[in-house]
């Protein structure tokens, strides 16, 4: 399967978040071409600041494989992960991050290379702008509707 296929699955998760009143972000974790875990933002729905799509997907994946090392996995997420999620990605040793659209205010994945080269030995491969237009439209619509 292609990066685009898996990102479209993450976009379906993002739509679930939107229906619950949360920022439409979805995440999928793939291991050996199979979806290991999927989730979406639930901060607003569950009233918990750490219920980001990436954190919830990582939690599910670790539980499923009974290990905190996700070093053979790829994370697909519709919005560039924040600092908290970037830390969880590094800690779980995810091999690859693929995200749809950048987050100028809160995104930290684009700076992982700079941070990692000096402090840690795990540097995930990063790919961006997969299904960027679809993710961007979903997010812009959500925030436009919120302002009404």
C-alpha positions as CSV (number, residue, x, y, z in Angstrom):
1,X,0.0,0.0,0.0
2,X,1.1,3.6,-0.6
3,X,1.6,6.5,1.7
4,X,-1.4,8.1,0.1
5,X,-3.6,5.1,0.9
6,X,-2.7,5.2,4.6
7,X,-3.1,8.9,4.8
8,X,-6.6,8.6,3.5
9,X,-7.3,6.2,6.3
10,X,-5.9,8.9,8.7
11,X,-8.2,11.4,7.1
12,X,-11.2,9.2,7.9
13,X,-10.1,9.3,11.5
14,X,-9.8,13.1,11.4
15,X,-13.4,13.2,10.2
16,X,-14.4,11.3,13.3
17,X,-12.8,13.9,15.5
18,X,-14.6,16.7,13.7
19,X,-18.0,15.0,14.3
20,X,-17.2,14.9,18.0
21,X,-16.3,18.6,18.0
22,X,-12.5,18.1,18.2
23,X,-9.8,19.5,15.9
24,X,-9.9,17.1,12.9
25,X,-6.6,15.3,13.3
26,X,-6.3,11.5,12.6
27,X,-3.4,9.1,13.1
28,X,-2.7,5.6,11.8
29,X,0.2,3.4,12.8
30,X,1.3,0.8,10.2
31,X,3.5,-2.2,10.7
32,X,4.5,-4.4,7.8
33,X,1.8,-3.0,5.5
34,X,-1.0,-3.6,8.1
35,X,-2.8,-1.0,10.2
36,X,-1.7,-1.7,13.8
37,X,-3.6,1.2,15.4
38,X,-5.7,4.2,14.5
39,X,-7.1,7.1,16.4
40,X,-8.3,10.7,16.3
41,X,-8.1,13.8,18.5
42,X,-10.3,13.5,21.6
43,X,-9.2,16.4,23.7
44,X,-12.5,18.2,23.7
45,X,-14.6,15.1,23.7
46,X,-12.8,13.5,26.7
47,X,-11.8,16.8,28.3
48,X,-8.1,15.7,28.5
49,X,-5.3,17.8,27.1
50,X,-3.1,14.8,26.2
51,X,-5.7,13.0,24.1
52,X,-4.1,13.8,20.8
53,X,-4.5,11.4,17.9
54,X,-0.8,10.5,17.8
55,X,-0.6,9.7,21.6
56,X,-3.8,7.6,21.5
57,X,-2.6,5.7,18.4
58,X,0.9,5.0,20.0
59,X,-0.9,3.8,23.2
60,X,-3.0,1.4,21.2
61,X,-0.1,0.1,19.1
62,X,2.1,-0.5,22.1
63,X,-0.8,-2.4,23.8
64,X,-1.4,-4.5,20.7
65,X,2.2,-5.6,20.2
66,X,2.9,-5.7,24.0
67,X,6.0,-3.5,23.6
68,X,6.8,0.2,23.7
69,X,9.3,-0.1,20.8
70,X,7.6,0.7,17.5
71,X,10.8,0.8,15.6
72,X,9.4,-0.9,12.5
73,X,6.3,1.3,12.3
74,X,5.2,4.3,10.3
75,X,3.0,6.9,11.8
76,X,0.6,8.7,9.4
77,X,-1.0,11.8,10.8
78,X,-3.0,14.5,9.1
79,X,-1.4,17.4,10.9
80,X,2.3,18.0,11.8
81,X,2.7,16.7,15.4
82,X,3.1,19.1,18.3
83,X,6.1,19.1,20.8
84,X,4.4,16.6,23.1
85,X,3.6,14.2,20.3
86,X,7.0,14.6,18.7
87,X,8.5,13.5,22.1
88,X,6.2,10.5,22.2
89,X,7.2,9.6,18.7
90,X,10.9,9.7,19.6
91,X,10.4,7.8,22.8
92,X,8.4,5.0,21.0
93,X,11.2,4.8,18.4
94,X,8.8,5.1,15.5
95,X,10.8,4.6,12.3
96,X,8.9,6.9,10.0
97,X,6.5,9.9,10.3
98,X,4.3,10.9,7.3
99,X,2.2,13.9,7.8
100,X,-0.3,15.7,5.5
101,X,0.0,19.4,6.4
102,X,2.3,21.6,8.5
103,X,1.3,23.3,11.7
104,X,3.1,26.7,11.7
105,X,2.0,27.5,15.3
106,X,2.4,24.1,17.1
107,X,4.3,21.8,14.8
108,X,7.6,20.4,15.9
109,X,8.4,17.5,13.7
110,X,10.2,19.7,11.2
111,X,12.7,20.5,13.9
112,X,13.4,16.9,15.1
113,X,16.5,16.6,12.9
114,X,18.1,19.6,14.6
115,X,17.1,18.4,18.1
116,X,18.1,14.8,17.6
117,X,21.5,15.3,16.0
118,X,22.7,16.8,19.3
119,X,20.8,14.9,22.0
120,X,19.5,11.5,21.0
121,X,20.4,8.5,18.7
122,X,16.9,8.0,17.3
123,X,16.0,10.1,14.2
124,X,12.8,9.1,12.5
125,X,12.5,9.5,8.7
126,X,10.1,12.4,8.0
127,X,7.9,12.8,4.9
128,X,5.3,15.6,4.5
129,X,2.6,17.0,2.2
130,X,0.9,13.6,1.5
131,X,-2.8,14.5,0.9
132,X,-2.0,18.0,2.1
133,X,-4.9,19.7,0.3
134,X,-7.5,17.4,1.8
135,X,-6.2,17.8,5.3
136,X,-5.8,21.5,5.0
137,X,-9.4,21.9,3.7
138,X,-10.8,19.9,6.6
139,X,-8.9,21.9,9.2
140,X,-9.8,25.3,7.6
141,X,-13.4,24.4,7.4
142,X,-13.4,23.3,11.1
143,X,-11.9,26.5,12.3
144,X,-14.1,28.6,10.1
145,X,-17.2,26.9,11.5
146,X,-15.9,27.4,15.0
147,X,-15.7,31.2,14.5
148,X,-19.4,31.5,13.4
